[in-house]
Amino acid sequence: MMNEMRDRLRRTRRVTTPWSDDETRGIGGTRLDALLERWATGYDWSVHERRIAGLPWETVQAGGIELRAIHQPSPDPGAPVVVLLHGWPDSVLRFERVLPLLADLHVVVPALPGFPFAAPLTAPGMSANRIAGILADALDELGYSRYTVSGGDVGGTIAELLAAEHPDRVTALHLTNVAPQRALTADPTRLAPDAAAYLGRAAGWFRTEGGYIAEQSTRPNTLAVALGDSPAGLAAWIVEKLEAWSDDAAFTVDDLLTWVTAYWVTGTIGTSFATYAEPVTLPERIDTPTVLSVFPRDLKPEPRSYAEAFLNIRDYVEHEAGGHFAAWELPAAYAADLRHAVELGE
């Protein structure tokens, strides 16, 4: 597969535009050329594949599907349980740097259905609501009846749903954002002034930066053809987000290529659009104790008053650095906030 991919990369038909190196118009042409050259000639996937395969994977039957997860049990049978939920355009690799910092806890990192390393997704209907139900069943199969759930992006939305649907199981939440769907339906007249002002900023973000959401949610089949057939297109689509949504130097070139290769070798870019294309139903409010970690380079960080309109915010932690992939960028800070949430649930 990798030889075939390298052949495709060498035969890439690069199309120039009048804005090739204007990064406000997408990934720069010079930057992309350098990435593709490294991917085709110097990058060794096998090194990373062995490392990923060496993680403590486990498979369970849950919600009518096969769910794969990294399962890192604690030596202490009575230790707290934490569930880490990734988002898009990443995978369980988001939490790779956090795992060693949580060795005293029971840790479960599911490969969300449709994403890299998950069992193949072949049928429609894999909404965030359905995934929440599958995860609840999987955790029950693993023997965990009480746990703290941590996540962001798609994973954050699923975390909120897990807490809403299973308040007897989810003891606390640790989130890096409020479910973004809330900004599309929130009534500004029922919000504090700075929370209502945030809705205007969020709407501006959707207009200028949210084109990928519109395409992935309305025309996933069309987009999947282009990205699933062209490694260069896949790299452009994903790397633009990884770099724009994180601190400078958060990723080495090989880090970026590993995260993109995970999508290529598993053929999951199209199925990763499922939670965009399938409708989600969120409760008006969730009372589970919540720690919200806010990182300045994230997509659209929410003010505390906005988060409090929907969540039981016990702590609102503003960080001076970090972005959308904070568990990877700042694992120690992420782990500290997660541990605080665990304490709230005890």
C-alpha positions in Angstrom: 0.0 0.0 0.0 2.8 2.4 0.9 4.6 1.8 -2.4 1.4 2.4 -4.3 0.9 5.7 -2.3 4.5 6.8 -3.1 3.8 6.2 -6.8 0.7 8.3 -6.6 2.6 11.1 -4.9 5.4 11.1 -7.6 2.7 11.4 -10.2 0.7 14.1 -8.5 -0.6 16.7 -10.9 -0.1 19.9 -9.1 -2.5 22.6 -10.0 -1.4 26.2 -9.3 -3.7 29.0 -8.3 -3.1 32.8 -8.2 -2.9 32.5 -4.4 -0.5 29.4 -4.2 1.5 30.7 -1.2 -1.3 32.8 0.5 -2.0 30.7 3.5 -5.2 32.6 4.2 -6.5 30.7 1.1 -5.5 27.3 2.3 -2.3 25.4 2.6 0.6 27.1 0.8 2.0 25.5 -2.3 5.6 25.6 -1.2 4.7 24.0 2.1 2.7 21.3 0.5 5.4 20.5 -2.0 7.9 20.0 0.8 5.5 17.7 2.7 4.8 15.6 -0.4 8.5 15.3 -1.2 9.2 14.0 2.3 6.2 11.6 2.2 7.2 10.2 -1.1 11.0 9.8 -0.5 12.0 9.9 3.2 9.1 9.1 5.4 9.0 5.6 7.0 5.5 4.6 8.0 6.6 1.2 9.3 8.3 2.8 12.3 5.1 4.6 13.3 2.9 1.6 12.4 4.9 -0.6 14.8 4.6 1.9 17.6 0.8 2.3 17.1 0.3 -1.4 16.9 2.2 -1.8 20.2 -0.3 0.3 22.1 -2.6 -1.8 24.4 -5.5 -2.3 21.9 -8.6 -4.2 22.9 -11.8 -5.0 20.9 -15.3 -5.3 22.2 -18.7 -5.9 20.7 -21.0 -3.0 21.6 -24.1 -1.5 20.1 -24.1 -4.0 17.2 -20.6 -3.2 16.0 -17.0 -4.0 16.8 -15.4 -1.2 18.8 -11.6 -1.0 19.0 -10.0 1.0 21.8 -6.7 1.6 23.5 -7.2 0.2 27.0 -4.5 1.0 29.6 -5.6 -0.4 32.9 -4.1 0.8 36.1 -2.2 -1.5 38.5 -4.7 -0.4 41.1 -8.1 -2.1 40.4 -9.9 0.6 42.3 -8.4 3.5 40.4 -10.6 6.1 38.7 -11.6 5.5 35.0 -11.1 8.1 32.3 -12.4 7.9 28.8 -10.6 10.1 26.1 -12.5 11.0 23.0 -10.7 12.4 19.9 -12.1 14.5 17.1 -11.6 15.4 13.5 -9.2 15.4 11.6 -7.3 13.2 14.0 -7.6 9.9 15.8 -6.6 8.2 19.0 -3.1 9.5 18.2 -4.3 12.8 19.7 -3.8 11.2 23.2 -0.6 9.3 22.6 1.5 11.8 24.6 -1.0 11.8 27.5 -1.1 8.1 28.1 2.2 7.9 30.0 1.0 10.6 32.3 -2.1 8.7 33.3 -0.5 5.3 34.2 -2.2 5.3 37.6 -5.7 5.5 36.1 -7.7 3.1 34.0 -7.7 4.8 30.6 -9.9 4.0 27.6 -9.3 5.7 24.2 -11.9 4.5 21.7 -11.2 4.7 18.0 -14.4 6.4 17.1 -16.5 4.6 14.5 -15.5 5.8 11.0 -12.1 7.1 12.1 -8.6 5.6 11.7 -8.0 2.3 13.4 -11.8 1.6 13.9 -13.6 -1.3 12.4 -14.8 -0.5 8.9 -18.0 1.6 8.8 -20.3 0.4 6.0 -23.8 1.7 7.0 -25.4 5.1 7.5 -26.7 6.4 10.8 -23.5 6.7 12.8 -24.4 9.9 14.5 -22.8 11.3 17.6 -25.9 10.2 19.5 -25.5 6.6 18.3 -21.7 6.6 19.1 -22.5 7.8 22.6 -24.7 4.7 23.1 -22.1 2.4 21.6 -19.4 3.8 23.9 -21.6 3.3 27.0 -22.2 -0.3 26.0 -18.4 -0.8 25.3 -17.4 0.6 28.7 -19.9 -1.7 30.4 -18.3 -4.6 28.5 -14.9 -3.5 29.8 -16.3 -3.6 33.3 -16.5 0.1 34.0 -19.7 1.6 35.4 -18.4 5.0 36.5 -16.0 7.2 34.7 -14.8 10.7 33.8 -15.1 11.6 30.1 -12.7 13.9 28.4 -12.7 15.2 24.8 -12.9 18.0 22.2 -14.4 18.6 18.8 -16.5 15.6 17.8 -15.3 13.8 20.9 -16.5 16.7 23.1 -20.0 16.5 21.6 -20.1 12.8 22.2 -18.8 13.4 25.8 -21.7 15.8 26.4 -24.2 13.2 25.0 -22.7 10.4 27.2 -23.2 12.6 30.3 -26.7 13.5 29.3 -27.8 10.0 28.5 -26.0 8.3 31.3 -25.8 10.7 34.3 -25.5 7.7 36.6 -22.2 6.6 34.9 -20.4 9.8 33.9 -19.1 11.4 37.1 -17.5 14.4 35.5 -16.6 16.0 32.2 -13.4 17.5 30.9 -13.9 19.4 27.7 -11.9 21.7 25.5 -14.9 23.2 23.8 -18.7 23.3 24.1 -20.5 21.3 21.4 -20.3 23.6 18.4 -23.8 22.7 17.2 -25.1 24.7 20.1 -24.0 28.0 18.5 -26.3 27.3 15.6 -29.5 27.1 17.7 -28.8 29.1 20.8 -31.2 32.0 21.6 -29.1 35.1 22.2 -31.9 36.8 24.2 -31.5 34.1 26.8 -27.7 34.5 27.2 -25.5 36.9 29.1 -24.2 39.8 27.0 -20.7 38.5 26.4 -22.2 35.0 25.7 -24.6 36.6 23.1 -21.6 38.5 21.6 -19.8 35.2 21.3 -22.6 33.9 19.0 -21.7 36.7 16.6 -18.0 35.8 16.6 -18.9 32.1 16.1 -21.1 33.0 13.1 -18.2 35.0 11.7 -15.9 32.0 12.1 -18.4 29.7 10.3 -18.6 32.1 7.4 -14.8 32.5 6.9 -13.5 29.2 8.2 -16.3 26.7 8.1 -16.4 25.8 4.4 -15.1 22.3 5.2 -18.0 21.7 7.6 -20.5 22.6 4.9 -18.9 20.2 2.4 -18.4 17.3 4.8 -21.9 17.6 6.1 -23.8 18.0 2.9 -21.7 16.4 0.1 -19.5 13.7 1.9 -19.7 11.3 -1.1 -18.3 13.8 -3.5 -15.5 15.0 -1.2 -14.5 11.4 -0.3 -13.8 10.6 -3.9 -11.2 13.3 -4.2 -9.5 12.8 -0.9 -9.7 9.0 -0.9 -8.0 8.8 -4.3 -5.3 11.5 -4.0 -2.8 11.4 -1.1 -1.7 14.9 -2.1 -5.3 16.1 -1.7 -5.7 14.3 1.6 -2.6 15.9 2.9 -3.7 19.3 1.8 -7.1 18.9 3.4 -5.8 17.6 6.8 -2.5 19.4 7.3 -4.1 22.8 6.7 -6.3 22.2 9.8 -3.6 20.6 11.9 -1.3 23.6 11.4 -3.9 26.3 11.5 -5.5 25.1 14.7 -2.4 24.5 16.8 0.6 26.3 18.1 3.6 26.9 15.8 5.9 23.8 15.9 3.3 21.6 17.6 3.9 19.0 14.9 7.1 17.9 13.2 6.9 17.0 9.5 6.8 13.3 10.4 4.1 13.9 13.0 1.9 15.5 10.3 2.6 12.7 7.9 1.8 10.0 10.5 -1.6 11.6 11.3 -2.4 11.9 7.5 -1.1 8.4 6.7 -3.4 7.0 9.4 -6.3 8.1 7.3 -4.7 6.9 4.0 -3.9 3.4 5.0 -7.2 2.8 6.8 -9.2 4.4 4.0 -11.4 6.3 6.5 -11.5 9.9 5.3 -15.0 9.5 3.9 -16.4 7.6 6.9 -14.9 10.2 9.2 -17.5 12.6 7.9 -20.3 10.6 9.4 -20.8 12.8 12.5 -20.9 15.8 10.3 -23.4 14.3 7.9 -25.7 12.7 10.5 -28.0 14.9 12.6 -27.3 15.3 16.3 -29.7 16.0 19.1 -28.3 17.7 22.2 -30.1 18.4 25.5 -30.6 22.0 26.6 -28.4 21.6 29.6 -26.1 19.0 31.2 -25.6 19.0 35.0 -22.5 16.8 35.2 -19.6 18.7 36.9 -17.4 20.0 34.2 -13.9 21.4 33.7 -13.5 23.4 30.6 -10.0 23.9 29.3 -9.6 26.9 27.0 -6.6 27.1 24.6 -6.0 30.3 22.7 -5.2 28.7 19.3 -8.4 26.5 19.3 -11.0 27.3 16.7 -13.3 29.6 18.6 -12.8 29.5 22.4 -16.0 30.2 24.4 -16.3 32.7 27.3 -17.3 31.2 30.6 -20.8 32.7 30.5 -21.5 30.9 27.3 -20.4 27.6 28.5 -22.3 28.0 31.7 -25.5 28.4 29.7 -25.3 24.7 28.8 -22.9 23.0 31.2 -22.3 22.8 34.9 -18.9 24.6 34.8 -17.0 24.0 38.0 -13.7 25.2 36.7 -12.8 27.3 33.6 -9.1 27.0 32.9 -7.6 29.5 30.5 -4.2 28.5 29.1 -1.6 30.8 27.6 -0.7 28.4 24.8 -2.0 25.5 22.9 -4.8 24.8 20.4 -7.3 22.3 19.1 -5.0 19.3 19.7 -4.0 20.3 23.3 -3.6 16.7 24.5 -0.8 16.4 21.9 0.5 19.9 22.1 0.5 20.3 25.9 0.0 16.9 27.4 1.0 17.8 31.0 -1.4 20.8 31.1 -4.1 18.6 29.6 -3.5 15.8 32.1 -3.6 18.2 35.0 -7.0 19.6 34.0 -8.3 16.1 33.4 -7.2 15.1 36.9 -9.1 18.0 38.3 -12.2 16.8 36.6 -11.6 13.3 38.1 -11.4 14.9 41.6 -14.7 16.7 41.0 -16.4 13.3 40.3 -15.1 11.5 43.3 
